[in-house]
Amino acid sequence: MENKQLLLAEYDQNQGFSLQQHLQKKGWETTLARTGKDAHLKYQTNKNGYDFIILDVCLPEMDGFSLVKKIRETDQKTPILILSAKGLKEDKLEGFSLGVDDYVTKPFSIEELLARMDAIFRRSDQQKRNNKPAIKLGQLLYQPELRLLHLASEIKKLTTKENQLLHLLFIHKNGVLNRQETLRTIWGDDNYYNGRSMDVYISKLRKLLTEDPALEIMNVHGFGFKLLIK
């Protein structure tokens, strides 16, 4: 979490300082604000932006819900977690309707808070992978993060090893992919049986790529394979 910036809006001075210390020990560079207006000002003036925001609902000058609404007017991506003693269902529903990622009621444990933050980041990382543009592979589209190959007739979900092989072939496109190194990378051993298994996967990939005549996986005798993109 090194160099990750977090904005913490907490009116209770002791609780705010304690939480700030815990978060900083976990690698978060934590900025503490004690009012909603101060938090909004810090949010607006941080040139690099914050990677995470934690705020209470009961903030003076601008309450937490109003602060979330202000932030979400221009920023739909930064994760926001509400940490509040207001634990009624109506409060939680209002928070989620405004676009918060999670709502934790006080009292809480620091371990639970950190676990919820990690869960939010995992979801965020998955969304980023899902939204990552596909790679152009000849006339086909390829999404290695999702193991998807877009064919003319269907979207093919690749197996893990098919995907690992195709991704390595793409990285080394128009160059030679060494057979023994590939076996050790994907299978962990370059023995005979793993070699036969790899040959089967190469055959499967060849069949998939026949949809584009400009794509060809060649055997390079004594060395390995070559993905030609004509």
Steps between C-alpha positions, in 0.01 A plus 500: 500500500803726487430855377123443497320817605192490721267778614349443845216727618431442870376762748601311816859612550618198698338245273619685191860513620497133610358384167747717310789333687369149426456576131843658468658191657334302221663721236222751438604865479201628696369858499266576791213750479262581786219673308317428178608830344864440592484150352347634179768769476777243553339277236485785247854625559681166494667509159576127491156396620413254776498123462241451775261710711363413845248735659250529782142609440484738799748761386460871584463767227419237235363157595643181355211434262534849352874447467449172312251670269749781425780255423285272286393792280840484330665182630337159460817295548668583832386244760301653787427325828269646763602436862219615727300441817185558290419138430131508408399327180379833359844656559676214325259508206553875462877452499488228237254697288752787493774270375703383800681168466447380857342608829651395835328580829679598819634342713720308259829310499795625297537147358145508362555845352821394327333182370214702353746741338687207345172358366413835339842512332462146367167593343652818361793308349260251340297783348817654360593168341150462360518846348849456355492530118542180302825429315485499122615157382480524122129539435411342835471660843673348800452575872767307693385630840156347442623202293272603213566467128244680283433290190263586217248239610543506878696627796720212609590459867853362503626253756775625730776323307357599159500860619853481642630352175321748275615792713864386482467448124357850465780653709754328273298553178705457181783371720580157642342382825744254657341161565689401817465844662126501426456154655683606814303826520152348456535136606792533741700223328613435142457121514361286216142479631468874549641548152228278352239694696632830363484366145130425552435857619696641205278298264189640666628856465584439132139398435367811673729732305399356160218756496763754394721383209760759602568311824713187513678307776812341348722229641864607507687170499729457798398831659128547554217694340441821316175700474500666161278803448514579129 
